[in-house]
């Protein structure tokens, strides 16, 4: 990978109109994703409301049941929507790509529990693939990912297939 490749990658991502922040430096490209902020916020409100329902379970007949169901739905929604938000660092000096989940529990789970290495040498990258993904019921996107055993690690998400294919091609080279 060269500085020219990083420049092309930066230009493609900035032209994609996705909520992805790109910081290009002479020997490093930092990519920050911030997707699904509304759904993450809604999930946090659901978690807070469900904790309130569980805490006041003696005051209402079904507060505990409703609170636990809402807690499970909210945590699942939060985890699913927060899963794509990552920080990718492509470093030419060290010849590595680092994939850092933004949410601290996901970062802890990936590194400590699952023991998945998130820093790869350019020469030893895992096989990166493209997935046609349903973000919401009628909203389809393209996700770039790699597999580690049974786990799927999502890297980036794009609306247009052509953009996702270009980015995936540049990441592979």
C-alpha positions as CSV (number, residue, x, y, z in Angstrom):
1,X,0.0,0.0,0.0
2,X,1.3,3.5,-0.9
3,X,0.4,7.0,-0.1
4,X,-1.3,7.2,-3.5
5,X,-3.6,4.3,-2.5
6,X,-4.4,6.0,0.8
7,X,-5.3,9.2,-1.1
8,X,-7.6,7.3,-3.5
9,X,-9.2,5.5,-0.6
10,X,-9.7,8.9,1.2
11,X,-11.2,10.5,-2.0
12,X,-13.6,7.6,-2.6
13,X,-14.9,7.6,1.0
14,X,-15.3,11.4,1.1
15,X,-17.2,11.3,-2.2
16,X,-19.6,8.6,-0.9
17,X,-21.7,11.0,1.1
18,X,-21.6,8.5,4.1
19,X,-21.1,9.7,7.7
20,X,-17.5,8.6,7.7
21,X,-14.7,11.0,8.8
22,X,-11.4,10.6,7.0
23,X,-8.1,12.1,8.2
24,X,-5.3,11.7,5.7
25,X,-1.8,12.4,6.9
26,X,1.5,11.8,5.0
27,X,1.9,8.2,6.3
28,X,-1.5,7.4,7.9
29,X,-5.2,7.3,7.1
30,X,-7.7,7.3,9.9
31,X,-11.3,6.4,9.1
32,X,-14.0,7.0,11.7
33,X,-17.5,5.8,11.2
34,X,-20.5,7.3,13.0
35,X,-23.6,5.6,11.7
36,X,-27.0,4.9,13.1
37,X,-26.7,7.6,15.8
38,X,-30.5,8.0,16.0
39,X,-31.1,4.2,16.6
40,X,-28.2,4.1,19.1
41,X,-29.8,7.0,21.0
42,X,-33.2,5.4,20.8
43,X,-31.8,2.1,22.2
44,X,-30.1,4.0,25.1
45,X,-33.5,5.6,25.9
46,X,-35.1,2.1,25.8
47,X,-32.4,0.7,28.1
48,X,-33.0,3.6,30.6
49,X,-36.8,3.2,30.5
50,X,-36.6,-0.6,30.9
51,X,-34.3,-0.2,34.0
52,X,-36.9,2.2,35.4
53,X,-39.6,-0.3,34.8
54,X,-37.7,-3.2,36.4
55,X,-36.8,-0.9,39.4
56,X,-40.5,-0.1,39.9
57,X,-41.8,-3.6,39.4
58,X,-43.8,-3.6,42.7
59,X,-45.8,-0.6,41.6
60,X,-47.3,-2.1,38.4
61,X,-48.6,-5.5,37.6
62,X,-46.5,-6.1,34.4
63,X,-43.6,-3.7,34.9
64,X,-41.0,-6.5,35.4
65,X,-42.0,-8.4,32.3
66,X,-42.3,-5.4,30.1
67,X,-39.0,-4.0,31.5
68,X,-37.1,-7.2,30.8
69,X,-38.5,-7.6,27.3
70,X,-37.7,-3.9,26.5
71,X,-34.2,-4.3,28.0
72,X,-33.5,-7.3,25.8
73,X,-34.8,-5.6,22.7
74,X,-32.9,-2.3,23.4
75,X,-29.6,-4.1,24.2
76,X,-29.9,-6.1,21.0
77,X,-30.8,-3.0,18.9
78,X,-28.0,-1.0,20.5
79,X,-25.4,-3.8,19.8
80,X,-26.6,-4.3,16.3
81,X,-26.6,-0.6,15.4
82,X,-23.3,0.2,17.1
83,X,-21.6,-2.8,15.5
84,X,-20.6,-0.9,12.3
85,X,-19.0,2.1,14.2
86,X,-15.3,1.6,14.1
87,X,-12.0,3.4,13.8
88,X,-9.7,2.1,11.1
89,X,-6.1,3.2,11.0
90,X,-4.0,2.4,7.9
91,X,-0.4,3.1,8.8
92,X,2.2,3.1,6.1
93,X,5.1,3.6,8.5
94,X,4.3,0.3,10.4
95,X,2.6,-1.3,7.4
96,X,-0.5,-2.2,9.4
97,X,-4.2,-1.8,9.5
98,X,-5.9,-1.5,12.9
99,X,-9.6,-2.0,13.4
100,X,-10.8,-0.5,16.7
101,X,-14.5,-0.8,17.7
102,X,-15.8,2.5,19.1
103,X,-18.0,1.1,21.8
104,X,-15.8,0.1,24.8
105,X,-17.7,-3.2,25.5
106,X,-17.3,-4.3,21.9
107,X,-13.6,-3.4,22.1
108,X,-13.2,-5.4,25.3
109,X,-15.2,-8.4,23.9
110,X,-13.2,-8.6,20.7
111,X,-9.7,-8.3,22.4
112,X,-10.2,-9.9,25.8
113,X,-12.9,-12.5,25.4
114,X,-12.8,-13.6,21.8
115,X,-9.0,-13.0,21.6
116,X,-9.3,-11.6,18.0
117,X,-6.2,-9.6,16.9
118,X,-7.4,-6.3,15.4
119,X,-4.0,-5.2,14.0
120,X,-2.9,-6.8,10.7
121,X,0.1,-6.4,8.5
122,X,-0.6,-5.4,4.9
123,X,1.0,-8.7,3.9
124,X,-1.1,-10.7,6.2
125,X,-4.6,-9.3,5.8
126,X,-7.6,-11.6,6.3
127,X,-9.9,-12.3,3.4
128,X,-12.1,-9.2,3.0
129,X,-15.6,-9.7,1.5
130,X,-18.6,-7.7,0.6
131,X,-22.1,-8.4,2.0
132,X,-25.5,-7.2,0.8
133,X,-27.0,-6.2,4.2
134,X,-30.4,-5.2,5.4
135,X,-29.9,-2.4,7.9
136,X,-33.6,-1.8,8.4
137,X,-36.6,-3.6,6.9
138,X,-36.4,-1.9,3.5
139,X,-33.0,-0.3,3.6
140,X,-30.2,-2.3,1.9
141,X,-26.5,-1.4,2.2
142,X,-23.2,-3.0,1.3
143,X,-20.9,-4.0,4.2
144,X,-17.2,-4.8,4.0
145,X,-16.2,-7.4,6.5
146,X,-13.9,-10.3,7.3
147,X,-14.5,-13.5,9.2
148,X,-12.5,-14.8,12.1
149,X,-13.7,-18.3,12.9
150,X,-17.4,-18.0,13.5
151,X,-17.3,-14.3,14.1
152,X,-18.0,-11.6,11.5
153,X,-16.1,-8.3,11.9
154,X,-17.7,-5.4,10.0
155,X,-15.4,-2.8,8.7
156,X,-17.3,-0.2,6.6
157,X,-20.8,0.2,5.3
158,X,-21.8,2.0,2.0
159,X,-25.1,2.7,0.2
160,X,-23.7,2.1,-3.3
161,X,-22.3,-1.2,-4.3
162,X,-19.7,0.4,-6.7
163,X,-18.3,2.5,-3.8
164,X,-18.0,-0.5,-1.6
165,X,-16.3,-2.6,-4.3
166,X,-13.8,0.2,-5.0
167,X,-12.9,0.5,-1.3
168,X,-12.7,-3.2,-0.8
169,X,-10.4,-3.5,-3.8
170,X,-8.1,-0.8,-2.5
171,X,-8.0,-2.4,1.0
172,X,-7.0,-5.7,-0.5
173,X,-4.1,-4.2,-2.5
